[in-house]
């Protein structure tokens, strides 16, 4: 199961290397944020502008088979580019969690649902709280549900 089209790896070397190692090992290697024990999943999507296939590692925030995707960008003042990719192509998303890769549909969540997923995200990766404190924007939360 793959998205068709040209694959453009991340311009960030560590992201590119992590995704490659994760996929090559079927999720047995590069499955944590470098230097930590916090687990990641690989998210494959279609680029908004290029239409190309893009891949990133994101913190693993899973609940009952759904995944929370926290668009923190480390607390930067702007949203990460992958956030816009997912909004533009919400039904062209694959998530690999270890050896399992499935198709998902993504939507941004708000209100109490966002709050629930935000708390799950912070439980999985506590630095999200610091990231929110360091930016004026409300960090978006998206939920990926199996297709």
GUSEVEX-618590 format. One line per field, with one value per residue: residue number from 1; y, z, x of N, C-alpha, C, CB in turn. Coordinates in steps of 0.001 Angstrom, whole numbers, always signed. Glycine has a CB too. Layout:
N
resi	c(NUM | ...) $
n.north	c(Y | ...) $
n.up	c(Z | ...) $
n.east	c(X | ...) $
ca.north	c(Y | ...) $
ca.up	c(Z | ...) $
ca.east	c(X | ...) $
c.north	c(Y | ...) $
c.up	c(Z | ...) $
c.east	c(X | ...) $
cb.north	c(Y | ...) $
cb.up	c(Z | ...) $
cb.east	c(X | ...) $
***
This chain:
147
resi	c(1 | 2 | 3 | 4 | 5 | 6 | 7 | 8 | 9 | 10 | 11 | 12 | 13 | 14 | 15 | 16 | 17 | 18 | 19 | 20 | 21 | 22 | 23 | 24 | 25 | 26 | 27 | 28 | 29 | 30 | 31 | 32 | 33 | 34 | 35 | 36 | 37 | 38 | 39 | 40 | 41 | 42 | 43 | 44 | 45 | 46 | 47 | 48 | 49 | 50 | 51 | 52 | 53 | 54 | 55 | 56 | 57 | 58 | 59 | 60 | 61 | 62 | 63 | 64 | 65 | 66 | 67 | 68 | 69 | 70 | 71 | 72 | 73 | 74 | 75 | 76 | 77 | 78 | 79 | 80 | 81 | 82 | 83 | 84 | 85 | 86 | 87 | 88 | 89 | 90 | 91 | 92 | 93 | 94 | 95 | 96 | 97 | 98 | 99 | 100 | 101 | 102 | 103 | 104 | 105 | 106 | 107 | 108 | 109 | 110 | 111 | 112 | 113 | 114 | 115 | 116 | 117 | 118 | 119 | 120 | 121 | 122 | 123 | 124 | 125 | 126 | 127 | 128 | 129 | 130 | 131 | 132 | 133 | 134 | 135 | 136 | 137 | 138 | 139 | 140 | 141 | 142 | 143 | 144 | 145 | 146 | 147) $
n.north	c(-1163 | +2007 | +5519 | +6799 | +8292 | +10765 | +10663 | +12948 | +13350 | +14640 | +17900 | +18212 | +16642 | +14810 | +14052 | +12896 | +10761 | +9349 | +8527 | +6899 | +4857 | +3836 | +2843 | +996 | -888 | -1893 | -535 | -1275 | -18 | +3333 | +4205 | +5902 | +9263 | +10832 | +10352 | +10007 | +8198 | +8382 | +7345 | +7152 | +7516 | +6929 | +9157 | +9319 | +11369 | +13541 | +16231 | +19667 | +21792 | +20636 | +18165 | +15861 | +12835 | +12890 | +12369 | +12037 | +11759 | +11511 | +12171 | +9384 | +9224 | +7529 | +6209 | +3876 | +2911 | +5199 | +8130 | +10898 | +13846 | +16190 | +19472 | +20955 | +22053 | +22469 | +24644 | +26865 | +30029 | +29591 | +27229 | +23812 | +22668 | +20203 | +20124 | +21670 | +20111 | +17823 | +18912 | +19673 | +17270 | +15164 | +12523 | +11057 | +9581 | +7726 | +5794 | +4472 | +2359 | +920 | -2239 | -2130 | -724 | +1491 | +2922 | +6166 | +8690 | +12119 | +14690 | +18001 | +18720 | +20274 | +22210 | +20298 | +17796 | +18337 | +19120 | +16688 | +15115 | +16717 | +16474 | +13733 | +13824 | +15366 | +13611 | +11558 | +12888 | +15045 | +17595 | +19030 | +20785 | +22825 | +23766 | +24887 | +26939 | +28576 | +29823 | +32047 | +31085 | +28811 | +25522 | +23315 | +20346 | +17308 | +14478 | +11184 | +8739 | +5292 | +4373) $
n.up	c(+0 | -1072 | -1803 | -5030 | -7331 | -7573 | -5070 | -2742 | -620 | +2758 | +3291 | +5536 | +6868 | +9086 | +9421 | +6944 | +7012 | +9255 | +8461 | +6252 | +7504 | +9299 | +7581 | +6065 | +7980 | +8680 | +10746 | +12979 | +13591 | +14212 | +15394 | +17441 | +18738 | +17982 | +20409 | +22528 | +24293 | +23237 | +21151 | +17569 | +14578 | +11035 | +8710 | +5650 | +2927 | +521 | -1137 | -897 | -2761 | -4628 | -5258 | -4931 | -3242 | +204 | +3285 | +6813 | +10162 | +13029 | +16430 | +18244 | +18869 | +19789 | +19936 | +20459 | +17814 | +16265 | +15330 | +16783 | +15406 | +15988 | +15285 | +15960 | +15332 | +16951 | +18526 | +16957 | +15316 | +13083 | +11326 | +10625 | +7366 | +6641 | +7847 | +6212 | +3928 | +4770 | +5271 | +2687 | +1295 | +2682 | +2467 | +1433 | +2934 | +4670 | +7463 | +9142 | +11725 | +13470 | +12099 | +10798 | +8280 | +7270 | +5545 | +6029 | +6914 | +7431 | +9743 | +11020 | +14447 | +16924 | +19854 | +22544 | +21611 | +20460 | +22775 | +24240 | +22552 | +22559 | +25225 | +25229 | +23446 | +24890 | +27002 | +25652 | +24675 | +26475 | +25989 | +24260 | +25738 | +26525 | +23986 | +23197 | +25054 | +24157 | +21831 | +20076 | +18552 | +18382 | +18684 | +16120 | +16098 | +14573 | +13592 | +12630 | +11128 | +10500 | +7089) $
n.east	c(+830 | +840 | +1220 | +790 | +3121 | +5789 | +8290 | +9381 | +11906 | +12319 | +13727 | +15176 | +17875 | +18018 | +15353 | +14798 | +16665 | +15727 | +13136 | +13800 | +15343 | +13452 | +11437 | +12946 | +13593 | +11200 | +9936 | +11386 | +13722 | +14923 | +12609 | +12036 | +12112 | +15110 | +17630 | +15897 | +13266 | +10795 | +8236 | +7718 | +5725 | +5502 | +4304 | +2755 | +1998 | +353 | +1885 | +946 | +1553 | +3367 | +2278 | +3589 | +4684 | +5128 | +6923 | +7019 | +8257 | +6314 | +5308 | +4105 | +852 | -1581 | -4893 | -7297 | -6961 | -7001 | -5101 | -3511 | -2327 | -108 | +405 | +2875 | +5428 | +7615 | +6903 | +7150 | +6320 | +4724 | +2602 | +3545 | +4628 | +3586 | +1099 | -587 | -468 | -1884 | -4424 | -5112 | -5164 | -6753 | -7596 | -5585 | -3560 | -1188 | -263 | +2441 | +2973 | +5215 | +5508 | +3113 | +1179 | -1295 | -4157 | -5534 | -7958 | -7876 | -8713 | -9009 | -9461 | -11573 | -12528 | -13882 | -13104 | -10627 | -9293 | -9254 | -7601 | -5320 | -4477 | -3875 | -1769 | +124 | +539 | +1823 | +4029 | +5499 | +6871 | +5182 | +3549 | +5306 | +5981 | +3523 | +3336 | +5344 | +4522 | +2302 | +256 | -2522 | -1822 | -2485 | -4522 | -4855 | -6790 | -6315 | -8157 | -8871 | -9287) $
ca.north	c(+0 | +3221 | +6579 | +6846 | +9560 | +11035 | +10863 | +13963 | +13242 | +15879 | +18665 | +18038 | +15377 | +13848 | +13532 | +12017 | +9545 | +8593 | +7893 | +5825 | +3751 | +3290 | +2042 | -113 | -1891 | -2219 | +78 | -1831 | +942 | +4738 | +4289 | +6853 | +10557 | +10655 | +10718 | +9854 | +6942 | +8707 | +6640 | +7884 | +6817 | +7607 | +9607 | +9559 | +12248 | +14214 | +17637 | +20640 | +22506 | +19778 | +16953 | +14726 | +12077 | +13398 | +11507 | +12602 | +11066 | +12289 | +11483 | +8390 | +9555 | +6572 | +5886 | +3038 | +2772 | +6513 | +8795 | +12346 | +14448 | +17479 | +20340 | +21862 | +22639 | +22856 | +25918 | +27958 | +30886 | +29162 | +25814 | +23042 | +22503 | +18968 | +20425 | +22122 | +18935 | +16961 | +19588 | +19695 | +15897 | +14401 | +11110 | +10432 | +9511 | +6417 | +5842 | +3237 | +2242 | -325 | -2973 | -1997 | +485 | +1538 | +4158 | +6962 | +9971 | +13061 | +15929 | +18823 | +18671 | +21502 | +22117 | +19253 | +16709 | +18783 | +19075 | +15278 | +14688 | +17493 | +15833 | +12478 | +14198 | +15766 | +12391 | +10806 | +13723 | +16211 | +18897 | +19785 | +21869 | +23914 | +24326 | +25753 | +28130 | +29391 | +30398 | +32720 | +30365 | +27579 | +24414 | +22470 | +18916 | +16563 | +13073 | +10251 | +7575 | +4315 | +4481) $
ca.up	c(+0 | -1217 | -2619 | -6303 | -7689 | -7195 | -3648 | -2436 | +788 | +3520 | +3141 | +6798 | +6776 | +10146 | +9137 | +5778 | +7449 | +10163 | +7665 | +5457 | +8393 | +9833 | +6543 | +5677 | +9056 | +9007 | +12022 | +14096 | +13870 | +14039 | +15819 | +18540 | +18485 | +18284 | +21731 | +23537 | +24235 | +22735 | +19889 | +16408 | +13437 | +9780 | +8026 | +4220 | +2455 | -752 | -967 | -1356 | -3966 | -5588 | -5586 | -4719 | -1995 | +1273 | +4471 | +8026 | +11420 | +14042 | +17705 | +18239 | +19757 | +19304 | +20853 | +19837 | +16380 | +15643 | +15661 | +16887 | +14717 | +16646 | +14365 | +16880 | +14746 | +18052 | +19104 | +16007 | +15131 | +11950 | +11239 | +9754 | +6005 | +6532 | +8278 | +5022 | +3055 | +5261 | +5052 | +1255 | +801 | +3913 | +2213 | +847 | +4090 | +5196 | +8698 | +9491 | +13158 | +13486 | +10832 | +10255 | +7497 | +6884 | +4969 | +6970 | +6544 | +8474 | +9912 | +12164 | +15479 | +17693 | +21067 | +23524 | +20959 | +20368 | +24133 | +24548 | +21787 | +23033 | +26467 | +24827 | +22858 | +25966 | +27742 | +24838 | +24419 | +27350 | +25478 | +23569 | +26609 | +26398 | +22641 | +23179 | +25850 | +23436 | +20601 | +20210 | +17803 | +18969 | +17917 | +15586 | +16334 | +13555 | +13945 | +11502 | +11383 | +9414 | +5938) $
ca.east	c(+0 | +1641 | +661 | +1500 | +3740 | +7173 | +8555 | +10385 | +12296 | +12430 | +14968 | +15901 | +18609 | +17689 | +14006 | +14976 | +17366 | +14872 | +12082 | +14411 | +15705 | +12201 | +10791 | +13821 | +13604 | +9807 | +9612 | +12160 | +14795 | +14551 | +11214 | +11933 | +12717 | +16534 | +18105 | +14849 | +12522 | +9466 | +8040 | +7213 | +5139 | +5803 | +3093 | +2946 | +920 | +584 | +2240 | -42 | +1990 | +4064 | +1530 | +4492 | +4559 | +5988 | +6917 | +7597 | +8060 | +5594 | +5167 | +3029 | -260 | -2587 | -5987 | -8326 | -6730 | -6889 | -3840 | -3476 | -1191 | +14 | +1154 | +3569 | +6647 | +8502 | +6500 | +7426 | +5148 | +3904 | +2283 | +4442 | +4103 | +2802 | -269 | -1312 | -581 | -2959 | -5701 | -5399 | -5351 | -7005 | -7890 | -4392 | -2672 | -804 | +519 | +3130 | +3231 | +5979 | +5412 | +1759 | +908 | -2700 | -4685 | -6311 | -8552 | -7477 | -9486 | -8641 | -10496 | -11713 | -13333 | -13579 | -12364 | -9241 | -8744 | -8958 | -6432 | -4172 | -4014 | -3229 | -486 | +1034 | +890 | +2788 | +5213 | +5304 | +7323 | +4135 | +3088 | +6286 | +5837 | +2340 | +3652 | +6317 | +3971 | +1009 | -773 | -3053 | -1254 | -3560 | -4549 | -5591 | -6995 | -6329 | -9015 | -8711 | -10181) $
c.north	c(+1245 | +4273 | +6615 | +8233 | +9665 | +11253 | +11908 | +13853 | +14618 | +16575 | +18616 | +16659 | +14377 | +13259 | +12522 | +10689 | +8694 | +7853 | +6711 | +4621 | +3067 | +2361 | +824 | -1237 | -2332 | -1725 | -445 | -933 | +2342 | +4983 | +5135 | +8186 | +10438 | +11190 | +10582 | +8438 | +7167 | +8149 | +7522 | +6925 | +7578 | +7893 | +9948 | +10335 | +12806 | +15690 | +18568 | +21270 | +21575 | +18612 | +15698 | +14042 | +12625 | +12472 | +12219 | +11631 | +12006 | +11469 | +10552 | +8741 | +8727 | +6340 | +5118 | +2964 | +4072 | +7143 | +10296 | +12850 | +15895 | +18373 | +21400 | +22657 | +23202 | +24180 | +27111 | +28792 | +30469 | +27654 | +25096 | +22828 | +21242 | +19165 | +20814 | +20982 | +18069 | +17602 | +19545 | +18318 | +14955 | +12923 | +10403 | +10371 | +8056 | +6661 | +4467 | +3317 | +903 | -973 | -2769 | -658 | +415 | +2894 | +4837 | +8159 | +10900 | +14239 | +16684 | +18787 | +19937 | +21217 | +20992 | +18086 | +17082 | +18682 | +17646 | +14827 | +15463 | +16841 | +14484 | +12769 | +14565 | +14553 | +11584 | +11553 | +15032 | +17548 | +19682 | +20959 | +23077 | +24572 | +25274 | +27039 | +29097 | +30017 | +31055 | +31971 | +29193 | +26443 | +23510 | +21003 | +18284 | +15134 | +12272 | +9026 | +6606 | +4515 | +3219) $
c.up	c(+0 | -1935 | -3915 | -6521 | -7186 | -5694 | -3512 | -952 | +1444 | +3236 | +4426 | +6808 | +7834 | +9945 | +7993 | +6192 | +8361 | +9388 | +6886 | +6335 | +8955 | +8808 | +6160 | +6705 | +9447 | +10405 | +13219 | +14484 | +13620 | +14447 | +17072 | +18083 | +18869 | +19659 | +22842 | +23481 | +23733 | +21333 | +18813 | +15438 | +12191 | +9069 | +6584 | +3720 | +1085 | -474 | -1577 | -2676 | -5029 | -6086 | -5387 | -3390 | -1012 | +2482 | +5622 | +9175 | +12379 | +15320 | +17642 | +19317 | +19253 | +20380 | +20071 | +18312 | +15605 | +16098 | +15727 | +16249 | +15185 | +15819 | +15136 | +16233 | +15841 | +18703 | +18218 | +15799 | +13974 | +11998 | +10364 | +8380 | +5880 | +6965 | +7067 | +4013 | +3473 | +5087 | +3579 | +705 | +1971 | +3695 | +1496 | +1908 | +4467 | +6491 | +8921 | +10962 | +13348 | +12123 | +10132 | +9546 | +6999 | +6275 | +5984 | +6268 | +7730 | +8521 | +11110 | +13162 | +16333 | +18980 | +21982 | +22895 | +20812 | +21744 | +24539 | +23854 | +22203 | +24300 | +26180 | +24245 | +23914 | +26795 | +26979 | +24688 | +25207 | +26814 | +24691 | +24421 | +26507 | +25024 | +22579 | +23942 | +25099 | +22151 | +20884 | +19484 | +18634 | +18094 | +17433 | +15947 | +15250 | +14039 | +12663 | +11912 | +10217 | +8321 | +5763) $
c.east	c(+889 | +821 | +1465 | +2084 | +5160 | +7271 | +9655 | +10715 | +12395 | +13751 | +15794 | +16553 | +18188 | +16298 | +14087 | +15604 | +16484 | +13785 | +12656 | +14739 | +14467 | +11572 | +11637 | +13812 | +12195 | +9434 | +10369 | +13333 | +14259 | +13097 | +11010 | +12528 | +14189 | +16917 | +17076 | +14287 | +11101 | +9285 | +7408 | +6533 | +5581 | +4484 | +3465 | +1738 | +1280 | +859 | +1209 | +357 | +2531 | +3219 | +2350 | +4184 | +5585 | +5857 | +7600 | +7409 | +7348 | +5486 | +3956 | +2004 | -1435 | -3634 | -7049 | -8195 | -6695 | -5575 | -4041 | -2201 | -1109 | +947 | +1945 | +4698 | +7544 | +8147 | +6812 | +6163 | +4236 | +3667 | +3312 | +3800 | +3252 | +1348 | -1124 | -1476 | -1766 | -4332 | -6100 | -5744 | -5641 | -7267 | -6743 | -3302 | -2445 | -45 | +1121 | +3488 | +3913 | +5882 | +4070 | +1597 | -527 | -3033 | -5600 | -6941 | -8305 | -8438 | -8940 | -9791 | -10428 | -12489 | -12896 | -12827 | -10894 | -8578 | -8369 | -7684 | -5177 | -3603 | -3357 | -1844 | +538 | +1449 | +1944 | +4106 | +5063 | +5828 | +6266 | +3638 | +4012 | +6178 | +4651 | +2611 | +4569 | +5791 | +2629 | -102 | -1297 | -2548 | -2391 | -3377 | -5416 | -5731 | -7076 | -7139 | -8880 | -9755 | -10959) $
cb.north	c(-13 | +2938 | +7966 | +6466 | +10700 | +12260 | +9522 | +15409 | +12505 | +15602 | +20128 | +18209 | +15629 | +14518 | +14695 | +12704 | +9912 | +9525 | +8917 | +6330 | +4253 | +4424 | +2903 | +388 | -1336 | -3735 | -81 | -3221 | +662 | +5169 | +2911 | +6320 | +11709 | +11340 | +12100 | +10898 | +6278 | +10227 | +5421 | +8643 | +6728 | +6748 | +10844 | +8214 | +13404 | +14040 | +17907 | +21720 | +23525 | +19245 | +17012 | +15187 | +10534 | +14875 | +10156 | +13969 | +10576 | +12702 | +12499 | +6956 | +11125 | +5227 | +7184 | +3563 | +1914 | +7425 | +8448 | +12806 | +14351 | +17312 | +21020 | +21081 | +23751 | +22924 | +26099 | +27396 | +32290 | +29554 | +25612 | +21677 | +22454 | +17871 | +21565 | +23309 | +18106 | +16627 | +21040 | +20256 | +15414 | +14986 | +10982 | +11221 | +10300 | +5599 | +6281 | +3010 | +2360 | -1288 | -4452 | -2138 | +634 | +1254 | +3872 | +7430 | +9840 | +13555 | +15630 | +20290 | +17403 | +22597 | +21936 | +18750 | +16385 | +20238 | +19655 | +14373 | +14871 | +18976 | +15645 | +11712 | +15352 | +16829 | +11524 | +10517 | +14011 | +15943 | +18690 | +18861 | +21390 | +23383 | +23208 | +25027 | +27719 | +28568 | +29317 | +34143 | +29861 | +27591 | +23606 | +22615 | +18580 | +16621 | +12878 | +9847 | +8001 | +2890 | +4794) $
cb.up	c(+1205 | -1984 | -1874 | -7466 | -7152 | -7951 | -2946 | -2804 | +914 | +5015 | +2765 | +8026 | +6891 | +11524 | +8776 | +4707 | +8178 | +11206 | +6694 | +4753 | +9536 | +10213 | +5307 | +5481 | +10281 | +8908 | +12271 | +13735 | +12988 | +12583 | +16060 | +19822 | +19286 | +17229 | +21699 | +23324 | +25612 | +22741 | +20114 | +15702 | +13542 | +8879 | +8756 | +3422 | +3462 | -1716 | -1578 | -313 | -3614 | -4966 | -7006 | -4754 | -2232 | +1652 | +4182 | +8359 | +12010 | +13533 | +18872 | +18468 | +19772 | +18894 | +21508 | +20200 | +15806 | +16008 | +14632 | +18357 | +13143 | +18105 | +13364 | +18027 | +13726 | +17561 | +20423 | +14643 | +14911 | +10620 | +10680 | +10401 | +4997 | +7371 | +9337 | +4367 | +3089 | +6726 | +5534 | +505 | +18 | +4630 | +1391 | -414 | +5286 | +4162 | +9923 | +8606 | +14025 | +14591 | +11076 | +11373 | +6298 | +8094 | +3643 | +8135 | +6198 | +8240 | +10095 | +11732 | +16365 | +16855 | +20710 | +24168 | +19576 | +19826 | +25133 | +24130 | +20287 | +23310 | +27447 | +23790 | +21901 | +26870 | +27991 | +23459 | +22871 | +28645 | +24605 | +23212 | +28066 | +26626 | +21604 | +23781 | +27168 | +23118 | +19510 | +19678 | +16445 | +19061 | +18777 | +14078 | +17766 | +12162 | +14809 | +11071 | +11582 | +9965 | +4674) $
cb.east	c(-952 | +2958 | +692 | +564 | +2932 | +7719 | +8960 | +9878 | +13635 | +12293 | +14657 | +14948 | +20086 | +17779 | +13019 | +15850 | +18670 | +14241 | +11434 | +15687 | +16587 | +11215 | +10525 | +15241 | +14324 | +9577 | +8202 | +12676 | +16062 | +14766 | +10679 | +12658 | +11994 | +17372 | +18588 | +13720 | +12492 | +9237 | +7181 | +8355 | +3553 | +6758 | +2446 | +3132 | +662 | -636 | +3591 | -240 | +3042 | +5320 | +1042 | +5965 | +4766 | +5611 | +7616 | +6963 | +9409 | +4182 | +5026 | +3595 | -587 | -1926 | -6592 | -9698 | -7765 | -8112 | -2751 | -3576 | -1335 | +544 | +195 | +4121 | +6287 | +9900 | +7160 | +7936 | +5597 | +4573 | +860 | +4791 | +5252 | +3441 | -273 | -578 | +723 | -2732 | -5626 | -4219 | -4093 | -8163 | -9162 | -3897 | -3254 | +65 | -358 | +4403 | +1905 | +5471 | +5633 | +708 | +1914 | -3607 | -5449 | -5430 | -10109 | -6041 | -11012 | -8313 | -10335 | -12423 | -14773 | -14863 | -12973 | -9164 | -9754 | -10131 | -6689 | -4581 | -5190 | -4106 | -666 | +374 | -371 | +2203 | +5388 | +5956 | +8515 | +2963 | +3004 | +7724 | +5674 | +1122 | +4306 | +7501 | +3817 | +1102 | -214 | -4646 | -224 | -3634 | -5086 | -4875 | -8281 | -4870 | -10509 | -8805 | -9413) $
***
